[in-house]
Amino acid sequence: MSEKNENSWFSDLLLAWYADNGRQLPWRETKDPYKIWISEVVLQQTRVEQGLPYYLRFVERFPTVVDLAEASEDEVLKHWQGLGYYSRARNLHAAAKQISTDRQGNIPDTYEGLRAMKGVGDYTAADIAALAYGLPHAAIDGNGYRVLSRVFGIDTPIDSTRGKKEFAQLGAELVSQSKPGEFNQGLMDLGATVCTPKNPQCESCPLTDKCHAQQHNKWQELPVKEKKTKVHDRFFYYFHITLPDGRILVKQRKDKDIWIGLFDYPMVESQSALEQAELFSSKEFKQLKKRMKGLTVTGEGKSLKHQLSHQTLHTTLYYCQAEKAELKDNEQAVEVDEFNQLAIPRLIELLGGKK
Ligand code: SF4
């Protein structure tokens, strides 16, 4: 496809704006597909400002795909701690091992090859292909969908199959053939900093003269989403149990649920909020008490509401002591120092472990 077509104004304006206004980020200074891949995965569901320190720490500890492949899953999860969505870290690790074993550490250099890596979707494959190898693939994230739907006045739902196809086609028509990486990063930056969801800065936007939403005062209606994500409530009552020798009890999450492989405390879960009396007379608490000889609740810790993408966790921590514990397979009694080395969900960090 030639660089000039009827929509080339879009990439011309975007690239000129990006050259002056693009954010300076470490993964934009490199062509190393491994580092670009890590940045992509860190930034899924995470804002750049939040993700940057995690990215830096991660690539410092695991500077190459082989270093990542050789690390233990616990260590990878520990370095991911706080970013959430731990399946992303597990997929990264699995893909790194595969690349290390099957491809001598060489990351694929085609869109199709990248797309076949574990955990790599259309967006990530397109962005690595464009940034690392200069291949003309448009990578459209939530920011990109917002800009495109507003500029071109597209009201096809962005989360529908039809919408995804329509936006992918438009992206393929618009993407710069000579600077696809800059095009993708520019689209993301414009959406993140100018064409924001609630308060777009149309007066300082390079696309303002061409923008359908701006001309028809429709930015509030675009983009359109088909499904409203359902959020459901869960109620977690955690028990921070200390044994006479000072060790505390932790459990590793094994079930098919959030935070697989991470450590939290023994708990009771309920589908609705429980009064203290209800909690302490619940079947689950009684079962716990049966395994924890001489269990006494010594105090109530923090209560926090913790938001995940599809779940709201209402959590309370209770401090307890027990004389002796009968442990399940996934439970351990650990020293405080040991506890600090374990990979724990952000929620447990926020609830705190020490009284
Ligand atoms: S003119 Fe306004 S609505 Fe249109 S792309 Fe720019 S910031 Fe978004």
Residues whose N, C-alpha, C, O or C-beta is under 5 A from the ligand:
A	BS01	SF4	V147 R150 V151 V194 C195 P200 Q201 C202 C205 L207 T208 C211 A213 Q214 W219
